[in-house]
Amino acid sequence: MDCPFCKEKIADKAIKCKHCGSMLEEVEPKIKKEKLYYKDERVSVTSSRVIIDNKTFALRNITSVSIGENKAKFDSGLFVVILIICFISIVIVQFSKWGGLGFFSLFKLPDAFSSASPFLSMVTSGGEQPVLSNENNEYIEKIIKAINEAIINS
């Protein structure tokens, strides 16, 4: 049989799912009473679980959710290559039409720095983990609000 919460294979007589930790004794009544707090193409938040990109978290195992932000990363290799191109092309600018390549390279210099992106961080019994990244901060805040509401009302 499949676990009704995480859809993994479990024994027919199982009382608790070995994959997600959900209790299976009262499966039918819980499924019928499950309230939907949020749903889109990637995320579903109900009164008993949170599903993000086909990964299921039992709501009772979630202790907190928050918004985090990946730090901007610096690609030193790309930075050095761009600086070398700039230097060489500026030196030969007097001798050929290819000197303009150095000035073009200056426009690529910001690519050496990747931008920071917000993510949904979830603390469960297994520890803290980033579970959803999205450039839209409001989208993540909306999901956090739904998860918090489900935790409070469950």
Secondary structure, 3 states (H helix, E strand, C coil): CECCCCCCECCCCCCECCCCCCECCCHHHHHHHCCEEEECCCEEEECCEEEECCEEEEHHHEEEEEEEECCCCECHHHHHHHHHHHHHHHHHHHCCHHHHHHHHHHHHHHHHECCCCEEEEEEECCEEEEEEECCCHHHHHHHHHHHHHHHHHC
